[in-house]
Amino acid sequence: MERIWVRLLDTLQRLTVLFYQWKVSYWRGVARLSELPGLHRHGIRPSADGGGRGIRMLLVSQFLSVSDLLVDLEPQLRGKSVLYIPTASNPQVHQQAVRVAARRLRRMGLRVRTVDVAKVSPRLVHRALTHCDIIYIGGGNTFYLLQELRRIGADRMLVDQVRRGKIYVGESAGAVITAPDIAYIGEMDDAGRAPELSDTQGLGLVDFSVVPHYGTPWANPATAAIIRKYLQILKLRIIRDDQAILVRGDHAEVICEH
């Protein structure tokens, strides 16, 4: 019986990946980043205080669609350890994406440890951040994620580890939170989910603002509102689900897996 369940879960994961690949291919023609005014694909610079030279990050809308790009930052993935932080998904009813992404990481040969910062001590988080090879923060509500990271001081620990050169993968909310300020994502995420958040200052690991899920039907109204409201105010970096922002030191660029 156990073997049957393992096979069923493996089949479900394969079908999920195929579905996401089909969805990305279908909407690629609808969402063309090059048609957006004022956006540039190269030369994005992380924060200019000189502390970002060792930064290595993969910022994505949907990890399943671009997971193979992780080898651009670390060619030898097998055996490496990943600290998976799913905290942003806590306010959401459906968390299947969290389980699917964790399984995908394991299938890539990575050892995955899941730690929800909303449920553990600062000491445990510090130890987990220190002893992993890759930090992965998943999607969900960005305001809630920032609230919980700050509550135990994990935001400062995280920034320190990334600036020291530890690989960071941010999916959706995990990508948005790297910005100087996350207020703009209020068009997509409900700020009311984080009643204890006193301000919206982000991690400041980059000097641009990631807008994920461009061209995805469910996110179209929100992304359109963000572009309309903030295009002339912020340095927006808008990505589809089949795109990622690859950050190496002081350089970043939007790339596709296909």
Solvent accessible surface area in square Angstrom, and as a share of the most:
residue,aa,sasa,rsa
1,M,165,0.74
2,E,136,0.61
3,R,194,0.71
4,I,95,0.48
5,W,148,0.52
6,V,90,0.52
7,R,172,0.63
8,L,96,0.48
9,L,82,0.41
10,D,41,0.21
11,T,67,0.39
12,L,81,0.40
13,Q,7,0.03
14,R,130,0.47
15,L,106,0.53
16,T,26,0.15
17,V,32,0.19
18,L,107,0.53
19,F,106,0.44
20,Y,42,0.16
21,Q,74,0.33
22,W,148,0.52
23,K,31,0.13
24,V,9,0.05
25,S,70,0.45
26,Y,128,0.49
27,W,64,0.22
28,R,79,0.29
29,G,44,0.42
30,V,88,0.51
31,A,2,0.02
32,R,118,0.43
33,L,10,0.05
34,S,95,0.62
35,E,122,0.55
36,L,27,0.13
37,P,89,0.56
38,G,65,0.62
39,L,31,0.16
40,H,119,0.53
41,R,92,0.33
42,H,111,0.49
43,G,48,0.46
44,I,1,0.01
45,R,131,0.48
46,P,2,0.01
47,S,22,0.14
48,A,102,0.79
49,D,108,0.56
50,G,42,0.40
51,G,31,0.30
52,G,0,0.00
53,R,171,0.62
54,G,36,0.34
55,I,0,0.00
56,R,84,0.31
57,M,0,0.00
58,L,0,0.00
59,L,0,0.00
60,V,0,0.00
61,S,2,0.01
62,Q,19,0.08
63,F,0,0.00
64,L,18,0.09
65,S,4,0.03
66,V,0,0.00
67,S,3,0.02
68,D,73,0.38
69,L,16,0.08
70,L,0,0.00
71,V,65,0.37
72,D,61,0.31
73,L,11,0.05
74,E,30,0.13
75,P,98,0.62
76,Q,131,0.58
77,L,11,0.06
78,R,188,0.69
79,G,40,0.38
80,K,58,0.24
81,S,17,0.11
82,V,1,0.01
83,L,3,0.01
84,Y,2,0.01
85,I,2,0.01
86,P,14,0.09
87,T,0,0.00
88,A,0,0.00
89,S,2,0.01
90,N,45,0.23
91,P,26,0.17
92,Q,81,0.36
93,V,134,0.77
94,H,152,0.68
95,Q,61,0.27
96,Q,66,0.29
97,A,67,0.52
98,V,24,0.14
99,R,127,0.46
100,V,1,0.01
101,A,4,0.03
102,A,8,0.07
103,R,48,0.17
104,R,54,0.20
105,L,1,0.00
106,R,120,0.44
107,R,110,0.40
108,M,26,0.12
109,G,12,0.12
110,L,7,0.04
111,R,148,0.54
112,V,24,0.14
113,R,114,0.41
114,T,72,0.42
115,V,8,0.05
116,D,20,0.10
117,V,0,0.00
118,A,25,0.20
119,K,157,0.66
120,V,42,0.24
121,S,56,0.36
122,P,63,0.40
123,R,186,0.68
124,L,51,0.25
125,V,1,0.01
126,H,95,0.42
127,R,105,0.38
128,A,4,0.03
129,L,3,0.01
130,T,58,0.34
131,H,139,0.62
132,C,11,0.07
133,D,60,0.31
134,I,1,0.01
135,I,0,0.00
136,Y,1,0.00
137,I,0,0.00
138,G,1,0.01
139,G,20,0.20
140,G,17,0.17
141,N,12,0.06
142,T,0,0.00
143,F,5,0.02
144,Y,34,0.13
145,L,0,0.00
146,L,1,0.01
147,Q,16,0.07
148,E,12,0.05
149,L,1,0.01
150,R,67,0.24
151,R,118,0.43
152,I,19,0.10
153,G,6,0.06
154,A,1,0.01
155,D,21,0.11
156,R,171,0.62
157,M,37,0.16
158,L,1,0.00
159,V,29,0.17
160,D,60,0.31
161,Q,22,0.10
162,V,0,0.00
163,R,62,0.23
164,R,181,0.66
165,G,14,0.13
166,K,31,0.13
167,I,4,0.02
168,Y,0,0.00
169,V,0,0.00
170,G,0,0.00
171,E,26,0.12
172,S,16,0.10
173,A,2,0.02
174,G,0,0.00
175,A,0,0.00
176,V,1,0.00
177,I,0,0.00
178,T,0,0.00
179,A,1,0.00
180,P,61,0.38
181,D,57,0.30
182,I,0,0.00
183,A,50,0.38
184,Y,3,0.01
185,I,1,0.01
186,G,38,0.36
187,E,67,0.30
188,M,40,0.18
189,D,23,0.12
190,D,84,0.44
191,A,55,0.42
192,G,59,0.56
193,R,127,0.46
194,A,6,0.05
195,P,112,0.71
196,E,126,0.57
197,L,32,0.16
198,S,103,0.67
199,D,69,0.36
200,T,39,0.22
201,Q,116,0.52
202,G,9,0.09
203,L,18,0.09
204,G,20,0.19
205,L,0,0.00
206,V,1,0.00
207,D,47,0.25
208,F,1,0.00
209,S,5,0.03
210,V,0,0.00
211,V,0,0.00
212,P,1,0.00
213,H,17,0.07
214,Y,42,0.16
215,G,5,0.05
216,T,7,0.04
217,P,61,0.38
218,W,159,0.56
219,A,0,0.00
220,N,54,0.28
221,P,99,0.63
222,A,15,0.12
223,T,2,0.01
224,A,47,0.36
225,A,18,0.14
226,I,0,0.00
227,I,24,0.12
228,R,184,0.67
229,K,114,0.48
230,Y,34,0.13
231,L,32,0.16
232,Q,166,0.74
233,I,125,0.64
234,L,62,0.31
235,K,87,0.37
236,L,2,0.01
237,R,20,0.07
238,I,2,0.01
239,I,0,0.00
240,R,26,0.09
241,D,10,0.05
242,D,2,0.01
243,Q,1,0.01
244,A,0,0.00
245,I,0,0.00
246,L,7,0.03
247,V,0,0.00
248,R,114,0.42
249,G,11,0.10
250,D,31,0.16
251,H,83,0.37
252,A,0,0.00
253,E,40,0.18
254,V,5,0.03
255,I,33,0.17
256,C,44,0.26
257,E,48,0.22
258,H,131,0.59
